[in-house]
Amino acid sequence: MGTVTSVPADGPDGRPAAGARPVVRDLGFAKLDLGRAERTGDPEVVLAAGKTTDEVVQVLGGLHAEHPDRAVLATRCADPVLAACREHFGASGDVDERSRTVVLGPKPQAHGDVVVVTAGTSDLAVAAEALTTVAVFGAHGQLVSDVGIAGLHRLLAERDRIAAADAVIAVAGMEGALPSVIAGLVGVPLIAVPTSVGYGASFGGIAALLAMLSSCAPGVCVVNIDNGFGAGVAAARIARAVGVLRESAAGDAGNA
């Protein structure tokens, strides 16, 4: 099960306080951050890339054991990892091939709304990672797909749905213009995700990244290339904070 380390000293004599909750579980090859949910509101997430199949299963299973009432997530899972998780965790694991994710445990109650918008269907894998992350981090997610600027009428037809969101994730490769257009149409917090989709001069997403960083539309925040996970975390935290406040205000109004 690994070695457990307790919370750092916070007693009057410089020793760990009685009943202090363990914050680290040492598996030998990895140290599980058991206190992250308490510090940030969300459990640690497993990046499967670069890990062996057995390491992913052990880490994900260990986090699930520590957070049985809250979903834990593994991202960037290769086919062998997805297959191993499907076999090891069975029906308790939500294995998704498009997003390359595995989720264990119940997702939290959702607060707030995130709309994930893609320029093309080639961006759907990154969008799927973002949508899974949004759900695991406690917000509602919905997808608006294939509305890139090559057919601007498709995006304009979805404007009202995008404007109603608490946060927007815009996913685009090629020249990466979609987030700038959306930021000029709605006043919603927007996280832009450049993808590695595109031909030669796209340089594996660098062209889209630089375009998004150079946007003249105010309010465009940018994550790294293909980082649907990072965008999902940011958008979910924005949306759930807004959602909780909205629900609280509605409750206060109902009691008035």
Buried (B, 14 or more C-beta within 10 A) or exposed (E): EBEEBBBEEEEEEEEBBEEBEBBBBEBEEBBBBBBBBEEEEBBBBBBBEEBEBEBBBBBBBBBBBBBEEBBBBBBBBBEEBBBBBBEBBEEEBBBBEEBBBBBBBEBBEBBBBBBBBBBBEBBBBBBBBBBBBBBBBBBBBBBBBBBBBEEEEBBEEBBEEBBEBBBBBBBBBBBBBBBBBBBBBBEBBBBBBBBBBBEEEBBBBBBBBBBBEEBEBEBBBBBEBBBBBBBBBBBBBBBBBBBEEBEEEEEEEEEE
